[in-house]
Amino acid sequence: MLYLPGYHTPTQAYYQWVDITPQRPLPVTFTAQKSLSLFLDNQLVFTAPRSSSYTLDLSRLLPAGATTGKHLLCVWHPEASPNYVSFVNELPQSASVAFKNNSAASSWQPQAKVPIYQGQNVFLCFLLLVGLLYGGIRTAYQPGFARIYELWSNAPGEQNFLTRPTITWLNLVLVLVFALSFALLLTAIHTNVQNVLILRRLFAVPESDLVIRVLLYTLLVSAFVLLRFLFLALMGYIFDLSPLVTPQYREFVRSILFMGFFLPGVMLLYLILNQSWSEGVLWVSNGVVTIMLLATVARVARTIHRRTSLLNLHLFSYFCATEIIPLAILLKVLVFTY
């Protein structure tokens, strides 16, 4: 069954009949993830050793004894949906690969007839929702909003925040908005560049159903933030440092909410530059996530150090158990895996 844009859901393999003449160059440029494979007439002719851009001459990849005429080209990846719209025929006055079933024409269809990215409208709608939520919260709860996002000021309000209740309606709504922003970024990057292997094994979410994927990630991020208090309470009881749990958790919440305020900007950068600078967008996005996690741990360390010196071995062990080890796990799962 040949691939028809707009009809089939994204899959792991796409097929296209191509006219190839031996000894007549047919160079094709494409972007491939690691382990992406090309088959000609059901024979493996190429496997990408790493994620990069490649240019191959299909006429040189024909199996031995192949004749002039139509040959079946297959693009396959064992874990993800191949980026078929990146395939471009470099011959003069030729078109790019669109993977359409067109028996009347032997040339490949123009890339412009294929949507650049099927989930762009979904991301734009969610991004607009995030902006409306931030604007509505700032208008309705301006004093509380200012206490959270004036993070770097030395005003007395900074310490007042650490003495206020953490579980409030305002904080819960802001945590959900942060989780939605973070989920958007994770979904966008991991859908087009890589996949979260751990989450994919735990939750069977279809690649094409971006709405479900965004909502799933939002739920996971929200649960991580809210359930972290129970983890801190348990560790505080074990290390006999329960008085530090509340200010530590409050600083953690305020820090991630402040850092998450910049995530919609990164998502906007993704939507603008991902097609032309996908590798750079991946580096920038992972860099922002890394800075957000490191800055949050640094702020928590500063808050704890103001109450009790971290030079104390017992307190430093508690800090490693509650902050450093979770940080290393998150960096491994969210950043260094890709």
C-alpha positions, 0 to 999 in steps of 0.5 A: 500500500503506497503512502497517501499524504493526509490519508494514512496516519504516521507509520514506521515505513513509507513506500514509493515507486521510483524510475531508476536507470543504472549508471544514471545519477539520481542523487537524493538528499534527506534528513535521517534519524539514527538507524533509519534504513532504505530498501530498494526492491526489498533489499537493504541498501543503506542504514544511517549510522547517526542522526544527520543529513545524507545525500545518496545516489540511488542508481549506485544502490541498485541491487546487482542485476537490476534493470531500468524501470520502476523500483520500490523504494522503502524508508523505514525506522524501527522505532519512529516515523521517518521524516519523509518530507525531508527527501529531496531529489537534487537533479535539476528541474526535478521535484522532491519526494512526496511519496504519492501514488501517482500512476500517471506521472513518473516524476516525484511530486512537489514538496509544497503539496505536502504539509510541512508538519501535521501537528503544527496547528495543535501546537499553535492552539496549545501555545495560544491557550498557555498565553491566555492562561498566563494573561488571565492569571496575571490579571485576576491574581496580580499580587500573588503572580508578582510574588512568584515571578519577582524571583531575583529581587531582594525585597522582603516579599521573597522571604514572605513567599516561603512562609505562605501556604504552598498548596493554593488555588493560584499555585495549583493553576500555575503548576498546571500551566507550567506542566502544559508548557513543559509538555508541549516542548517535550512533545514537539521535540520527542515527536520530530527528533526522538522518542522518550523510550521509557515513557513509550514502553510504559504508555502506548500513546499513538504517535499521531495523537498529539493531543493525547500525548500533550495531555499525558505529559502534562499529567506526568509533569503535574504529578511529579511536581505535586508528589514531590512534597511527599518524597521530601517529607519522607526524606526529611523524616529519614534524615530528621530534617523535617523543618526544612521540607516546607521551605525547600518545597516552596522554593522548588515550586516558585523556581520551576514556575519562574523558569517555566515562564520562558518555555512558551518562548522556546516553543515559539522558536521551535515552531519557527525554526524547526524545519530549517534548523532542527538540530540547533532547535534541539540543542537550544531546547535541551539547553533551556531544560538543563538550565531550568533544572540546574537553576532550580537546584541552585535556588533550593541550595541557596534557600537551605544554606541560609537556614543551615550550612550545607557544609554539614555532612549530614545536611549535604547527604540529605541535599544529595538525596533530595536534589542532586540524584533526582537532578541526575535522573531527570537530565539523563531522561530528558536531555542526555538521552537525545 
